[in-house]
Amino acid sequence: MTVWHWVRHGPTHEKTFVGWRDVPADLSDTAQIERLHRHLPLDAMMISSDLIRCVATADVLGIPSRQRLPHHADLRELHFGVWDGMHFTEVSKRDPELSRAYWEKPGDVVAPGGESWNQASARVSRVVDAMNAAHPAAHIIAVAHFGVILTQVQRALGVTPYQAMAHKIDNLSVTTLRHDAGNWHAEAINHLP
């Protein structure tokens, strides 16, 4: 059984869409980081998105007993395309019908110059599937993004993208999902140690 401990990166304090834009995380809440560190398994592999907010969060959780794997670009957040860096009100003014469909009917709706939920989910799932095959009995800490984590929550729960998006994923929270021989189980979603 492979156990995934999905950690959402530290807060960015951005008030706009942040997808592939590389913005730093605020990691000043050392008490929360220490609680998170103590909650996570000591003997685990650790991987992260290649965006700086995830890399830096993984760095503060790194210890010698946690095997650090190379950052992976396919664990990046949903690609919002031209919406990245725009405020929600600007997005809804620019693309009123498309932006509403993107959130209310996620699946194949594509952000302009970006990707759909289904494209992002397939991208992330390829990484997860490869790691499950290569490490069938490991604990894996994956430092990633809101949308990335929710794609895997969708998988584990067997729900629609819209239902998955109803889950809250706080910064520095842990979502624990277990994979065993093709079967998924959600142990905890959005746990704040």
N, C-alpha and C positions, 0 to 999 in steps of 0.2 A: 504494500500500500504506500502510495506517495501522498504526503501531507503537505499541502500548500498553505503557507502563512502569508497572505497578501497584506502588505502594509501600504497605506496611502502616504505619500510623501508629506513633508511638513508644509504648513500653509504658505501661500504666496502673497496673500493680501491683495491680489489683483481683483478689480471690479469689472473686468472684461473677460471675454472668452479666451481661455488659455488652452491651446491644444499642443501643437508642435513648437510653438514659440518657446524659446529657452529662457525661462525666468527662474531666479533663485528661490529657495525655500527659506523661511524663517525658522531656524532651529534653536531659538533662544529659550524655549520652554524645556530646560534641562530636567526638571522633575518629571514631566510627561515622557521625555525620551528615556529616562532611567527606568520608569515603570514599564515602558514598552520593551526595553532591552531585557529586563528581568522576566517578562512574560514569554518572550520568544525562546525557542529551544537553543541551547548552547552549541549543540553538535548538529549543525545544519549547513546546507549549501545556501548561498545568497546570490541573487541575481537582481538586476535593476534595469529599468529603462535607461537609455543613454542620455536623457535630458537632465540637466544639472540639478534640478530640484529632487530628482530621485537618486542620482549619484551621491549627492551630499547627504541625503537622509540615510542611505545605505552606509556611507562612510562612518557616520556617528554610531551605527549599530554593529559595526565590524569589530570582531575580536578574533584572536588566532584560531579558536576552535570552529569558527564559522568559515567554511571554504568559500571565498569570494570568486564568483564566476564573472566572465567579461560582461559588460553592459550590453543590452540587446535593443537595437532600434525598433524591433517589432513589438516591444512592450511600451511604446510611446502611447500617449493619450490619443483619443479620437482626433482625426485630422479635420479641423474646422475650415480649412482653406481660407478664403478671403474674410471669413468671419473672425478669424483669430486676431485678437487685439481690439475687437469692436465690443461695445456695450450691448446688452440684450436689446435695449430700445432701438439702437442703430440697426441691429440685425433685423428686427421685426419691421422697421421702416423700409429698409433696403429690399428685403425679401419676405413680405408678410405671409404669403401662403406657404412658401417653401419652408420658412423657419418654423411655422406652426406644425407642418407635417413632419419635420425632422424630429420634433420632440413628442408629438402626439401619436405618430404612426411610424416609429423607428423601425428600421429594417433595411429596405432598399433605397430610402430617400438619401440623396447625396448632397452634402454641403458644397456650395460652389467652389471648385478648385480643391475640394477635400475628398472625404470618403463617407460611405454610409456606415451605419451600425453593423450591418452584416459583413461588410468588407473588413472593418476593424476587428470584429469578432473572429473572423477566419484567420486574420494575421496573428492575433494573440494566441488562438487555439493551436496554430502550427507549432509555436514555441513550446506551449504547455504539453502538447502531445509528444513532441520529440523528447522533452525532459522526462515525462512519465515513462517512456519506453527505455530511456537510458538509465534512469534512476528509480526503479520500481519499488524501492523500500526506503526512500529518503524523506527527510524533512527539507522543504525548500522555502526559504524566505524570499519573497518577490516584492521588491519596492517599486510600486507603480502608481497609476493614476486612477481617478474616479471611474472613468469609462472603461478602462482596461479591467479593473476588478469586477465591475458589473457584468461584463461579457462572460466572465467565468461564474459569477453568481447565477446568471441565466442558465448556463450549462448545468450547474449542479442542481438547481431547483427544477429544471425542465419547464421553464415558464417563457412567456413572450418577452421580447425586448422591452416593451412598454411596462410590463410587470416588473422586470428586473430594474428598470430605471426608477421605480417607486422606492427602492431601498436607499437609505442614507449611507454614505461612506465618508466618515469624518477624516480630516487630516490626522495622521499618526494613529489611526485605528488599525485593527487586525481583523481580517476575514479569513477564517480557517476552513478550507475545503479539502476533502479526502477523495482520492481516486484509487479504486481497487478493481483491476481487471475490467476496465471499461465502465464501471459504475461510479457515480459521483454522489457525495453526501456533503451537505453544508453543515458544518459543526457550529460555526459562529459567524455572524455577519455584523460588521461594524462594532466590534468589541473595543472599548476604550479601557486599556489596563489601568 
